[in-house]
Amino acid sequence: MSHYRFTHTANLVKLNHILWAVNITSRYMPGKVKCLARALTTYTLMVQYGYVPQLRIGVAKGESGQLEAHAWVENQGLVVIGQLPDLTRFKTLPSLGKH
């Protein structure tokens, strides 16, 4: 019975509400909130509410040769947080597991 309630929790908490909460709380954090913190928070909340997101971390070489990294979350093949105009330039690191 608890599995039934868990799978229906995702229907009660819409993805846009999770993203709204992450975006609002990011405004009140000291300093500039980095993409990794936002992606991890989004990923954790999505898993908690029954979604099956993918946490992506990618690396790329910057214009002056420096290493750059970026984190984002995908759900059903779509980026839900961390979208960048040039996201495809980041080489995605291998996943560490299903969740």
DRENDO-1510 file (C-alpha; in Angstrom, 1 decimal, always signed):
<recs>
REC; n; res; u; v; w
REC; 1; MET; +0.0; +0.0; +0.0 .
REC; 2; SER; +2.8; +2.4; +0.7 .
REC; 3; HIS; +4.2; +1.9; -2.8 .
REC; 4; TYR; +0.8; +3.0; -4.2 .
REC; 5; ARG; +0.9; +6.2; -2.2 .
REC; 6; PHE; +4.5; +6.9; -3.1 .
REC; 7; THR; +3.9; +6.6; -6.9 .
REC; 8; HIS; +0.9; +8.9; -6.6 .
REC; 9; THR; +2.9; +11.6; -4.7 .
REC; 10; ALA; +4.4; +12.7; -8.0 .
REC; 11; ASN; +1.0; +13.6; -9.2 .
REC; 12; LEU; +0.5; +15.8; -6.1 .
REC; 13; VAL; +3.7; +17.8; -6.5 .
REC; 14; LYS; +4.1; +19.1; -10.0 .
REC; 15; LEU; +7.5; +19.5; -11.4 .
REC; 16; ASN; +7.0; +23.3; -11.9 .
REC; 17; HIS; +6.4; +23.6; -8.1 .
REC; 18; ILE; +9.7; +21.9; -7.4 .
REC; 19; LEU; +11.5; +24.2; -9.9 .
REC; 20; TRP; +9.7; +27.2; -8.4 .
REC; 21; ALA; +10.9; +26.3; -4.9 .
REC; 22; VAL; +14.5; +25.8; -6.1 .
REC; 23; ASN; +14.5; +29.1; -7.9 .
REC; 24; ILE; +13.0; +31.0; -5.0 .
REC; 25; THR; +15.3; +29.6; -2.4 .
REC; 26; SER; +18.3; +30.2; -4.6 .
REC; 27; ARG; +17.6; +33.9; -4.5 .
REC; 28; TYR; +18.0; +34.0; -0.7 .
REC; 29; MET; +21.2; +31.9; -0.4 .
REC; 30; PRO; +24.4; +33.9; +0.3 .
REC; 31; GLY; +26.7; +34.4; -2.6 .
REC; 32; LYS; +26.0; +33.1; -6.1 .
REC; 33; VAL; +24.3; +29.7; -6.0 .
REC; 34; LYS; +26.2; +27.4; -8.4 .
REC; 35; CYS; +24.6; +25.1; -10.9 .
REC; 36; LEU; +25.7; +22.0; -8.9 .
REC; 37; ALA; +23.8; +23.1; -5.8 .
REC; 38; ARG; +20.7; +23.9; -7.9 .
REC; 39; ALA; +20.9; +20.6; -9.8 .
REC; 40; LEU; +21.5; +18.5; -6.7 .
REC; 41; THR; +18.6; +20.1; -4.9 .
REC; 42; THR; +16.2; +19.7; -7.9 .
REC; 43; TYR; +17.3; +16.1; -8.3 .
REC; 44; THR; +16.8; +15.2; -4.6 .
REC; 45; LEU; +13.3; +16.8; -4.5 .
REC; 46; MET; +12.3; +15.1; -7.7 .
REC; 47; VAL; +13.4; +11.7; -6.5 .
REC; 48; GLN; +11.6; +12.3; -3.1 .
REC; 49; TYR; +8.4; +13.0; -5.0 .
REC; 50; GLY; +8.5; +10.0; -7.2 .
REC; 51; TYR; +10.2; +11.3; -10.4 .
REC; 52; VAL; +13.1; +9.5; -12.0 .
REC; 53; PRO; +15.4; +12.3; -13.1 .
REC; 54; GLN; +18.9; +12.1; -14.4 .
REC; 55; LEU; +21.6; +14.3; -12.8 .
REC; 56; ARG; +24.1; +15.3; -15.5 .
REC; 57; ILE; +27.5; +16.8; -14.9 .
REC; 58; GLY; +29.5; +17.8; -17.9 .
REC; 59; VAL; +32.9; +19.3; -18.7 .
REC; 60; ALA; +34.2; +21.5; -21.5 .
REC; 61; LYS; +37.3; +23.4; -22.5 .
REC; 62; GLY; +36.7; +27.2; -22.2 .
REC; 63; GLU; +37.8; +29.7; -24.8 .
REC; 64; SER; +41.1; +30.3; -23.1 .
REC; 65; GLY; +41.7; +26.6; -22.5 .
REC; 66; GLN; +40.5; +26.4; -18.9 .
REC; 67; LEU; +38.4; +23.5; -17.7 .
REC; 68; GLU; +34.7; +24.4; -17.3 .
REC; 69; ALA; +32.0; +22.3; -15.6 .
REC; 70; HIS; +28.2; +22.5; -15.5 .
REC; 71; ALA; +25.5; +20.5; -13.8 .
REC; 72; TRP; +21.9; +20.1; -14.9 .
REC; 73; VAL; +18.9; +17.8; -14.4 .
REC; 74; GLU; +16.9; +16.0; -17.1 .
REC; 75; ASN; +13.5; +14.4; -16.9 .
REC; 76; GLN; +12.2; +12.2; -19.7 .
REC; 77; GLY; +15.0; +13.5; -21.9 .
REC; 78; LEU; +14.3; +17.2; -21.3 .
REC; 79; VAL; +16.5; +19.6; -19.4 .
REC; 80; VAL; +14.4; +20.8; -16.4 .
REC; 81; ILE; +17.0; +22.9; -14.7 .
REC; 82; GLY; +20.5; +24.1; -15.8 .
REC; 83; GLN; +19.7; +24.8; -19.5 .
REC; 84; LEU; +22.4; +26.8; -21.3 .
REC; 85; PRO; +22.4; +28.0; -24.9 .
REC; 86; ASP; +25.6; +26.0; -25.5 .
REC; 87; LEU; +24.9; +23.0; -23.3 .
REC; 88; THR; +25.9; +20.5; -26.1 .
REC; 89; ARG; +29.5; +21.6; -25.8 .
REC; 90; PHE; +29.8; +19.9; -22.4 .
REC; 91; LYS; +30.9; +16.3; -22.5 .
REC; 92; THR; +28.7; +14.4; -20.0 .
REC; 93; LEU; +30.5; +12.4; -17.3 .
REC; 94; PRO; +29.4; +8.8; -16.8 .
REC; 95; SER; +26.5; +8.3; -14.4 .
REC; 96; LEU; +27.2; +6.8; -11.0 .
REC; 97; GLY; +24.0; +4.9; -10.7 .
REC; 98; LYS; +20.3; +4.9; -11.5 .
REC; 99; HIS; +19.4; +7.6; -9.0 .
</recs>
